[in-house]
Amino acid sequence: MFWWLTHGIEGPDGNLAMPGFGDQLDAEARWNLIDYVRARNAGLAMAASGQWPHPVLAPDMTVALQGGAALNSLRGQILRIVAGMGDPPPLPASDLAIRTIPLTPGSDAWMAYAIVAGVAPERLDGTEFLVDSGGWLRRVLKPEMLPDAAAFVAAARDAEAHPIATDASSGMHHHMSP
């Protein structure tokens, strides 16, 4: 995808089917565009089937923590990302350290998580996301699913027991950053 965005795509007839944007977009902007397309496709799949067809990295956005923090700076921690105002119900006591991160309505993070959840931004309120310690989205719980705190902890435990294996041969680019 990066190559095509940089150089363009030639059609079967030899004519240019899509121009390249290497002279108009820097490398970071091209990766951001790829990240958006991947997140959008994941969101469309989530909206259609209720699940992502393949592992999805959590969008790396700055969130409202002390001084603001990029989510990838929290890599290594299990995250419960909660969209909406107010305090979410507490999780039951567990041997897992799960950090709850609020999303602020209207923020870039709110928009990114709405896209990957496959919902309109105005319908994201009350949605919870489980991000494993490797930075992968493992579950989305929409408000109509009546999120169960104990089930959330069980899903986190399962995610940590079954990490997503990645290596150079997987073909997965680990960008998903602003």
C-alpha positions as CSV (number, residue, x, y, z in Angstrom):
1,M,0.0,0.0,0.0
2,F,2.8,2.4,0.9
3,W,4.5,1.8,-2.5
4,W,1.2,2.3,-4.4
5,L,0.5,5.5,-2.5
6,T,4.0,6.7,-3.2
7,H,4.3,5.7,-6.9
8,G,0.7,5.2,-8.1
9,I,-1.1,2.2,-9.6
10,E,-0.9,1.2,-13.2
11,G,-4.1,-0.2,-14.7
12,P,-4.3,-3.4,-16.8
13,D,-4.2,-1.3,-20.0
14,G,-0.9,0.3,-18.9
15,N,-2.5,3.7,-18.1
16,L,-2.2,5.2,-14.7
17,A,-5.2,4.1,-12.6
18,M,-4.2,6.0,-9.5
19,P,-1.5,8.7,-9.3
20,G,1.2,8.5,-6.8
21,F,1.3,10.9,-3.9
22,G,5.0,10.6,-2.9
23,D,5.7,14.2,-4.0
24,Q,2.6,15.5,-2.2
25,L,2.5,13.5,1.1
26,D,5.5,12.8,3.3
27,A,6.2,9.3,4.5
28,E,4.4,9.9,7.8
29,A,1.3,11.2,6.1
30,R,1.2,8.2,3.8
31,W,1.5,5.8,6.8
32,N,-1.3,7.8,8.5
33,L,-3.5,7.3,5.5
34,I,-2.8,3.6,5.5
35,D,-3.6,3.4,9.2
36,Y,-6.9,5.2,8.5
37,V,-7.8,2.8,5.7
38,R,-7.0,-0.2,7.9
39,A,-9.0,1.3,10.9
40,R,-12.0,2.1,8.6
41,N,-12.0,-1.4,7.1
42,A,-11.8,-2.9,10.6
43,G,-14.7,-0.7,11.7
44,L,-16.8,-1.7,8.6
45,A,-16.2,-5.4,9.4
46,M,-17.1,-4.8,13.1
47,A,-20.3,-3.0,12.1
48,A,-21.3,-5.9,9.7
49,S,-20.3,-8.9,11.7
50,G,-19.6,-7.8,15.3
51,Q,-15.9,-8.7,15.1
52,W,-12.7,-7.8,13.4
53,P,-11.6,-10.2,10.7
54,H,-7.9,-10.0,11.9
55,P,-5.9,-8.5,14.7
56,V,-6.1,-4.7,14.9
57,L,-3.6,-2.5,16.6
58,A,-5.2,0.0,19.0
59,P,-5.1,3.5,17.4
60,D,-2.3,5.4,19.1
61,M,-3.8,8.7,20.1
62,T,-3.0,11.2,22.8
63,V,-5.5,10.8,25.6
64,A,-6.5,13.0,28.6
65,L,-4.1,11.8,31.2
66,Q,-1.8,14.0,33.3
67,G,-0.3,16.2,30.7
68,G,-1.7,14.0,27.9
69,A,-0.1,10.7,26.9
70,A,0.1,8.7,23.7
71,L,-1.5,5.3,24.1
72,N,1.6,3.6,22.8
73,S,3.5,5.0,25.8
74,L,1.3,2.7,27.9
75,R,2.3,-0.4,25.9
76,G,3.0,-3.3,28.3
77,Q,-0.2,-2.5,30.3
78,I,-3.6,-3.9,29.9
79,L,-6.0,-1.0,29.0
80,R,-9.7,-0.5,29.4
81,I,-10.5,2.4,27.2
82,V,-13.9,3.9,28.0
83,A,-15.7,6.3,25.8
84,G,-17.8,8.8,27.6
85,M,-18.2,11.2,30.5
86,G,-18.5,10.0,34.0
87,D,-16.9,7.1,35.9
88,P,-17.3,3.6,34.4
89,P,-18.3,0.9,36.9
90,P,-15.2,-0.4,38.7
91,L,-13.7,-3.7,37.7
92,P,-13.7,-6.5,40.2
93,A,-10.5,-7.2,42.1
94,S,-8.1,-9.2,40.0
95,D,-4.5,-10.3,39.8
96,L,-4.3,-8.3,36.6
97,A,-3.4,-4.6,36.6
98,I,-5.9,-3.1,34.2
99,R,-5.7,0.7,33.7
100,T,-8.9,2.5,32.8
101,I,-8.4,5.3,30.2
102,P,-11.2,7.8,29.5
103,L,-11.9,9.1,26.0
104,T,-13.1,12.7,25.8
105,P,-16.0,13.3,23.4
106,G,-14.9,15.2,20.3
107,S,-11.2,14.4,20.7
108,D,-9.1,12.8,18.0
109,A,-9.0,9.7,20.1
110,W,-12.8,9.6,20.3
111,M,-13.0,9.8,16.5
112,A,-10.3,7.1,15.9
113,Y,-12.0,4.7,18.3
114,A,-15.4,5.4,16.7
115,I,-13.9,4.5,13.3
116,V,-12.4,1.2,14.5
117,A,-15.6,0.3,16.4
118,G,-17.7,0.9,13.2
119,V,-20.0,3.4,14.8
120,A,-20.8,7.1,14.3
121,P,-18.9,9.3,16.8
122,E,-22.2,10.3,18.4
123,R,-23.0,6.7,19.2
124,L,-19.6,5.8,20.8
125,D,-20.6,7.0,24.3
126,G,-20.5,4.1,26.8
127,T,-18.4,1.8,24.5
128,E,-15.5,0.0,26.2
129,F,-12.4,-1.4,24.5
130,L,-9.9,-4.0,25.8
131,V,-6.3,-3.4,24.6
132,D,-3.9,-6.1,25.6
133,S,-0.4,-5.5,26.8
134,G,1.0,-5.8,23.3
135,G,-1.2,-2.9,22.1
136,W,-3.8,-5.0,20.2
137,L,-7.6,-4.4,20.4
138,R,-9.0,-7.6,21.7
139,R,-12.6,-6.7,22.4
140,V,-15.2,-3.9,22.0
141,L,-18.2,-3.8,24.3
142,K,-20.9,-1.5,23.0
143,P,-23.4,0.0,25.5
144,E,-26.2,-2.2,24.2
145,M,-24.2,-5.2,25.1
146,L,-24.5,-4.3,28.8
147,P,-20.8,-4.7,29.5
148,D,-20.1,-7.0,32.4
149,A,-17.1,-6.0,34.5
150,A,-16.3,-9.7,35.4
151,A,-16.5,-10.7,31.8
152,F,-14.1,-7.9,30.9
153,V,-11.5,-9.1,33.4
154,A,-12.0,-12.7,32.0
155,A,-11.4,-11.4,28.5
156,A,-8.3,-9.6,29.6
157,R,-7.0,-12.7,31.3
158,D,-7.6,-14.7,28.1
159,A,-6.0,-12.1,25.9
160,E,-2.8,-12.1,28.1
161,A,-2.8,-15.9,28.1
162,H,-3.0,-16.0,24.3
163,P,-0.9,-13.1,22.9
164,I,-1.0,-12.2,19.3
165,A,2.3,-13.4,17.7
166,T,3.9,-11.0,15.3
167,D,7.1,-11.2,13.4
168,A,8.7,-9.7,10.3
169,S,7.2,-12.5,8.1
170,S,3.6,-11.7,9.1
171,G,3.5,-8.7,6.7
172,M,1.8,-6.6,9.4
173,H,3.1,-3.1,9.7
174,H,3.0,-1.8,13.2
175,H,2.4,1.8,12.6
176,M,-1.0,3.0,13.9
177,S,0.4,6.2,15.3
178,P,-0.4,9.8,14.6
